[in-house]
Amino acid sequence: MNLPNKLTVSRFVLTALFLWALFSPIRFNDTLALFFFCIAGFTDFLDGRIARKRNLITNFGILMDPLADKILVCSAFIAFVESSHMNPNAPVKVAAWMVIIIVARELTITGLRLLAASKGVVLAAEKFGKHKTISQIVTVNALLVVDACEEWPSQLQRVFQGWVPAFAEIMLWVTVVLTAASGMIYLWRNRSLYLNDV
């Protein structure tokens, strides 16, 4: 197994560690969850960069890399719904309907890609899809910082608590809109794949 694929597999492990930390009763669990998510996000950047630079693109990577990304991000948003219920005083609430939109979009586009692959068609990434991915990563990190900063020294708390909750709330709405819009655009532009034989 080459290095990019090892990094992809490590993202599954880091997702499990991230979820464990998020709901763990240990001290500084939210900070640890933030750390694991950031490392997982970095492996996503790194594995693609290395694969392209060293020409190490494999069928395993083509399949598992986007799957690892979706599992990481969807797991995070689903976990936020649970943590919002556990902490009624949380400064930012993640509503279940928001997460349903995010997860439904990812499942739908994954299904479309599988349909395209079965017909020998490779669907290129869309610009809106890339913006969507960036917004999701930024939102998850912001939401994690909202909780994690409560574990930090008071000086750092004052720095982050003044603006991060509002930023996280705005980014959450931006992410939901971008996710829904990018999904609809992707479905519309590739409608020939699933409407020709209706």
Stockholm file with secondary structure:
# STOCKHOLM 1.0

chainA/1-198         MNLPNKLTVSRFVLTALFLWALFSPIRFNDTLALFFFCIAGFTDFLDGRIARKRNLITNFGILMDPLADKILVCSAFIAFVESSHMNPNAPVKVAAWMVIIIVARELTITGLRLLAASKGVVLAAEKFGKHKTISQIVTVNALLVVDACEEWPSQLQRVFQGWVPAFAEIMLWVTVVLTAASGMIYLWRNRSLYLNDV
#=GR chainA/1-198 SS CCHHHHHHHHHHHHHHHHHHHHTCCSTTHHHHHHHHHHHHHHHHHHHHHHHHHTTCCCHHHHHHHHHHHHHHHHHHHHHHHHHHHHCTTCSSCCCHHHHHHHHHHHHHHHHHHHHHHHTTCCCCCCHHHHHHHHHHHHHHHHHHHHHHGGGSCHHHHHHHHTTHHHHHHHHHHHHHHHHHHHHHHHHHHTTHHHHTTC
#=GC SS_cons         CCHHHHHHHHHHHHHHHHHHHHTCCSTTHHHHHHHHHHHHHHHHHHHHHHHHHTTCCCHHHHHHHHHHHHHHHHHHHHHHHHHHHHCTTCSSCCCHHHHHHHHHHHHHHHHHHHHHHHTTCCCCCCHHHHHHHHHHHHHHHHHHHHHHGGGSCHHHHHHHHTTHHHHHHHHHHHHHHHHHHHHHHHHHHTTHHHHTTC
//
